[in-house]
């Protein structure tokens, strides 16, 4: 990787760019999953709730701005999204190392069952599938799986 990418805590000014990374990543990785919120609702939520009230991190690339987003909420890795053009450059691995450093006691997360690349990524990082659902408990009504990592 020739581009310099820095992982840092998000600030209010990052909210719009972080939301846009989420939207681009979700649409690219999960084309069959219906998003229950509009783009503007997602942007408002990230601006008003996620950045100010969760442990929110961004990956910032020199010359490109925010290219990744990671959110920790208690022991939950609640969001990990990369701009589609920035996948495969080790940024996700760096976010995962940071998440484990910040939560050395363990982590859990949810991902959709259709997101097989995410399953491979998390399993490569030591996560184990602990629960499968029919999706009735999430807004998307999409079957999902809960992964856990314990050191």
VENPE-V532443 format. One line per field, one symbol per residue. phi: phi as a letter, one per 20 degrees, with the letter a starting at -180 (. if undefined). burial: b if it has 9 or more other ideal C-beta (glycine too) atoms within 8 Angstrom, else e. Layout:
phi=???
burial=???
This chain:
phi=.efecdebffcgfegffffffgfffgffecfeeefecfgffffffffedfffccfdccdddgncmfcbbccdcmeeeebbccggfdfmdnffffffffffffcffpccbdbfffefgfgfffffenfcfdadcenfecffldgccedcccf
burial=eebebebeebeeebbebbbbbbbbbbbebbeebeeeeeeeebbebbbebbbeebebbbbbbeeeebbbbbbbeeebbebbbbbbebbeeebbebbbebbbeebeebbbbebbbbbeebbebbbebebebeeebebeebebebbbbbbbbee
